[in-house]
Amino acid sequence: MTDKATLIQQFKALGIKEGMTLLVHSSLRRVGKVDGGADTIIDALLEVLGENGTLLMSGVSGNVNPDQPVYHVKYTPATVGTLVNVFMKRDNVVRSLHPVHSVAGCGPRAKFITDGHLEANTPWSPDSPYGKLMREDNAFILFLGTNFTCNTCIHALEIEARVPGLHTKDTSKLYIFDYENNLHVIDHHWHSRKKDYYVDMEHVVAAAGGLVYGEVGTGMARLCDAQILRKTVLPILQTTPEKVIKRLTDNDYIWE
């Protein structure tokens, strides 16, 4: 069983440092048994990042859909693992208002990163949390027991590259309750059928010096430089998007 002191050593060995802005995607099952569970992992990350660092986690809620269109920022759980749901219960954590692709965070950059998500043109526009992260100095993405298959920032690069056919032309109305219980209504385009090759982008980012591998707990972890991710993958999406994503419909709609 991995303890907090070991996690801190492993996070530092991977390259996580004080003052970083760090977005985490996680699979606790692949991390293995940790003494104290999810809270210990969060505490270890916060200790390494220090008071000047910002910890973010993807709060994607796949339970919000056309048949269940209501999202409450305080009560709707994420459907991307245990770690973020434990994290969001902490008093100092804020969560963005997008009903499907929210981001939660704490630290000095958390409010800036999460603010305005509901007003962005898409969940992944340059002024979304994912777009902001890739323009932020000293910003990284930690794949904890996961890989690029869950790299949500690549959605933001697809939007920036204006790749066609990735979202439906039709929309659904979604109903959002904010922290003060105010109601907001948006029209949301859903993902079209597609096949991604995000994992193939790992070697491209690694070759550019933007991805390192290491052990956390008993599983594999990846630390990705967010700016290098954008610098390397965006040109591929602009010129040969089929290397990253393949649409499986005749839809050519561009959402932006």
C-alpha positions as CSV (number, residue, x, y, z in Angstrom):
1,M,0.0,0.0,0.0
2,T,1.4,3.4,-1.0
3,D,1.6,6.1,1.7
4,K,1.5,9.9,1.4
5,A,5.3,10.3,1.7
6,T,5.9,7.9,-1.2
7,L,3.3,9.7,-3.3
8,I,5.1,13.0,-2.7
9,Q,8.4,11.5,-3.8
10,Q,6.8,9.9,-6.9
11,F,5.1,13.2,-7.9
12,K,8.4,15.1,-7.5
13,A,10.3,12.5,-9.5
14,L,7.7,12.8,-12.3
15,G,8.4,16.5,-12.5
16,I,5.6,18.1,-10.5
17,K,6.9,21.2,-8.8
18,E,5.8,24.0,-6.5
19,G,3.8,26.7,-8.2
20,M,2.5,24.7,-11.2
21,T,-1.0,24.9,-12.6
22,L,-1.9,21.2,-12.8
23,L,-5.0,19.6,-14.5
24,V,-5.5,15.9,-13.4
25,H,-7.2,13.1,-15.2
26,S,-7.2,9.9,-13.0
27,S,-8.0,6.3,-12.6
28,L,-7.6,5.3,-9.0
29,R,-7.9,1.6,-9.8
30,R,-4.7,1.8,-11.8
31,V,-2.9,3.7,-9.1
32,G,-3.4,0.9,-6.7
33,K,-4.1,0.9,-3.0
34,V,-3.2,4.1,-1.2
35,D,-3.3,4.6,2.6
36,G,-6.1,7.1,3.1
37,G,-7.4,6.7,-0.5
38,A,-8.3,9.7,-2.7
39,D,-7.9,12.3,0.1
40,T,-4.2,11.2,0.5
41,I,-3.6,11.6,-3.2
42,I,-5.1,15.1,-3.2
43,D,-3.2,16.1,0.0
44,A,0.1,14.9,-1.6
45,L,-0.5,16.9,-4.8
46,L,-1.4,20.0,-2.9
47,E,1.7,19.7,-0.7
48,V,3.9,19.4,-3.8
49,L,2.2,22.2,-5.6
50,G,2.4,24.5,-2.5
51,E,0.4,27.6,-1.8
52,N,1.4,29.2,-5.1
53,G,0.2,26.1,-7.2
54,T,-3.2,25.4,-8.6
55,L,-4.8,22.0,-8.7
56,L,-7.5,21.4,-11.3
57,M,-9.5,18.3,-12.2
58,S,-11.8,17.5,-15.0
59,G,-15.4,17.3,-13.8
60,V,-17.0,15.9,-16.9
61,S,-20.6,14.8,-16.1
62,G,-21.8,12.3,-18.6
63,N,-25.0,11.9,-16.6
64,V,-26.2,15.2,-18.1
65,N,-27.8,14.4,-21.4
66,P,-30.8,15.1,-23.5
67,D,-32.9,12.8,-21.3
68,Q,-31.6,14.4,-18.1
69,P,-30.8,18.0,-19.0
70,V,-30.3,19.5,-15.5
71,Y,-27.0,20.3,-13.9
72,H,-26.3,21.8,-10.4
73,V,-22.8,22.9,-9.9
74,K,-22.8,21.8,-6.3
75,Y,-24.6,18.5,-6.6
76,T,-24.2,16.9,-10.0
77,P,-21.4,14.3,-9.7
78,A,-18.6,13.9,-12.2
79,T,-18.6,10.6,-14.1
80,V,-14.8,10.4,-14.7
81,G,-13.7,8.8,-11.5
82,T,-13.6,9.0,-7.7
83,L,-10.8,11.4,-7.3
84,V,-12.6,14.5,-8.7
85,N,-15.8,13.8,-6.7
86,V,-13.8,13.7,-3.5
87,F,-11.9,16.8,-4.5
88,M,-15.1,18.7,-5.3
89,K,-16.4,18.2,-1.8
90,R,-13.6,20.3,-0.3
91,D,-14.6,23.8,0.9
92,N,-12.0,25.7,-1.1
93,V,-12.7,24.1,-4.5
94,V,-14.7,25.9,-7.2
95,R,-16.2,24.3,-10.2
96,S,-17.0,25.8,-13.6
97,L,-20.6,26.0,-14.7
98,H,-20.5,24.1,-17.9
99,P,-23.1,21.3,-17.5
100,V,-21.2,18.6,-19.4
101,H,-17.5,19.5,-19.4
102,S,-16.8,21.3,-16.1
103,V,-13.4,21.8,-14.4
104,A,-12.9,22.0,-10.7
105,G,-10.0,23.7,-9.0
106,C,-8.4,25.3,-6.0
107,G,-5.4,27.6,-5.7
108,P,-4.6,31.1,-6.9
109,R,-5.4,30.4,-10.6
110,A,-8.5,28.4,-10.1
111,K,-11.0,31.2,-10.3
112,F,-9.5,32.6,-13.5
113,I,-9.4,29.2,-15.1
114,T,-12.9,28.2,-14.2
115,D,-14.7,31.6,-14.7
116,G,-16.7,32.2,-17.8
117,H,-17.0,28.6,-18.9
118,L,-20.7,28.8,-19.4
119,E,-20.3,31.9,-21.6
120,A,-17.7,30.4,-23.9
121,N,-18.8,29.6,-27.5
122,T,-18.1,25.9,-26.9
123,P,-16.9,23.9,-23.8
124,W,-13.4,23.9,-25.3
125,S,-13.0,27.4,-26.8
126,P,-9.8,29.5,-26.1
127,D,-11.6,31.2,-23.2
128,S,-12.7,27.8,-21.7
129,P,-10.7,26.3,-18.9
130,Y,-9.1,23.9,-21.4
131,G,-8.2,26.7,-23.8
132,K,-6.9,28.9,-20.9
133,L,-4.7,26.1,-19.5
134,M,-2.8,25.6,-22.8
135,R,-2.0,29.3,-22.8
136,E,-1.0,29.4,-19.2
137,D,2.7,29.6,-18.2
138,N,3.9,26.7,-16.1
139,A,0.7,24.6,-16.8
140,F,0.7,20.8,-17.0
141,I,-1.6,17.9,-17.3
142,L,-1.2,14.8,-15.1
143,F,-2.6,11.5,-16.4
144,L,-2.7,9.5,-13.2
145,G,-3.2,5.9,-14.2
146,T,-4.6,7.1,-17.5
147,N,-3.3,8.1,-20.9
148,F,-4.2,10.5,-23.8
149,T,-7.5,8.7,-24.4
150,C,-9.0,11.1,-21.8
151,N,-7.0,14.2,-22.9
152,T,-9.9,16.7,-23.0
153,C,-7.5,19.5,-24.0
154,I,-7.3,17.9,-27.5
155,H,-11.0,18.7,-27.9
156,A,-10.0,22.4,-27.5
157,L,-7.4,22.0,-30.2
158,E,-10.0,20.4,-32.5
159,I,-12.2,23.5,-31.9
160,E,-9.3,25.8,-32.6
161,A,-8.4,24.0,-35.8
162,R,-12.0,24.1,-36.9
163,V,-12.2,20.3,-37.6
164,P,-15.6,19.6,-39.2
165,G,-18.1,16.9,-38.3
166,L,-17.2,16.3,-34.7
167,H,-20.5,17.7,-33.2
168,T,-24.1,17.5,-34.1
169,K,-25.9,20.3,-35.9
170,D,-28.9,19.8,-33.7
171,T,-28.8,21.0,-30.1
172,S,-30.5,20.3,-26.8
173,K,-31.4,22.8,-24.1
174,L,-29.5,22.2,-20.8
175,Y,-30.5,23.8,-17.5
176,I,-27.8,24.9,-15.1
177,F,-28.1,26.0,-11.5
178,D,-25.1,28.0,-10.2
179,Y,-23.8,28.3,-6.6
180,E,-26.6,30.8,-5.8
181,N,-29.3,28.5,-7.3
182,N,-29.8,30.9,-10.3
183,L,-31.0,29.1,-13.4
184,H,-29.2,29.4,-16.7
185,V,-30.2,27.8,-20.0
186,I,-27.9,27.0,-23.0
187,D,-28.2,25.1,-26.3
188,H,-25.6,22.3,-26.4
189,H,-24.3,20.4,-29.5
190,W,-23.4,16.8,-28.8
191,H,-20.5,14.7,-30.0
192,S,-21.0,13.1,-33.4
193,R,-19.8,9.5,-33.9
194,K,-16.0,9.5,-34.3
195,K,-12.9,7.5,-33.7
196,D,-9.9,9.2,-32.0
197,Y,-6.2,8.4,-32.2
198,Y,-5.2,10.6,-29.2
199,V,-2.8,7.9,-27.9
200,D,-0.8,8.2,-31.1
201,M,-0.1,11.8,-30.2
202,E,1.8,10.8,-27.1
203,H,5.0,10.1,-29.0
204,V,4.7,13.4,-30.9
205,V,4.4,15.4,-27.7
206,A,7.1,13.3,-26.0
207,A,9.5,13.9,-28.9
208,A,9.0,17.6,-28.5
209,G,10.0,17.4,-24.8
210,G,6.4,17.8,-23.6
211,L,5.7,14.4,-22.0
212,V,7.4,12.3,-19.4
213,Y,6.4,9.0,-17.8
214,G,6.8,7.7,-14.3
215,E,5.3,5.5,-11.6
216,V,2.7,6.8,-9.1
217,G,1.5,4.3,-6.6
218,T,1.8,1.0,-8.5
219,G,0.7,2.4,-11.8
220,M,1.9,4.5,-14.8
221,A,1.6,8.2,-14.8
222,R,2.2,10.8,-17.5
223,L,3.0,14.5,-17.1
224,C,2.3,16.7,-20.1
225,D,3.4,20.3,-20.7
226,A,0.1,22.0,-21.8
227,Q,1.8,24.6,-24.0
228,I,3.9,22.0,-25.8
229,L,0.7,19.9,-26.3
230,R,-0.9,22.8,-28.1
231,K,2.2,23.6,-30.1
232,T,2.7,20.1,-31.4
233,V,-0.9,18.8,-31.9
234,L,-2.6,21.9,-33.2
235,P,-0.6,22.0,-36.5
236,I,-1.4,18.3,-37.1
237,L,-5.2,19.0,-36.6
238,Q,-4.9,22.0,-39.0
239,T,-3.2,20.1,-41.8
240,T,-3.9,16.4,-41.3
241,P,-6.7,16.0,-38.8
242,E,-7.3,12.4,-39.7
243,K,-4.1,11.5,-37.8
244,V,-5.9,12.6,-34.6
245,I,-9.6,12.1,-35.1
246,K,-11.8,10.5,-37.7
247,R,-15.5,11.4,-38.2
248,L,-17.8,8.5,-38.7
249,T,-20.7,10.4,-40.2
250,D,-21.4,12.6,-43.3
251,N,-21.9,15.6,-40.9
252,D,-19.6,18.5,-41.7
253,Y,-20.8,20.9,-39.0
254,I,-18.2,23.1,-37.3
255,W,-19.0,24.3,-33.8
256,E,-17.3,27.6,-33.2
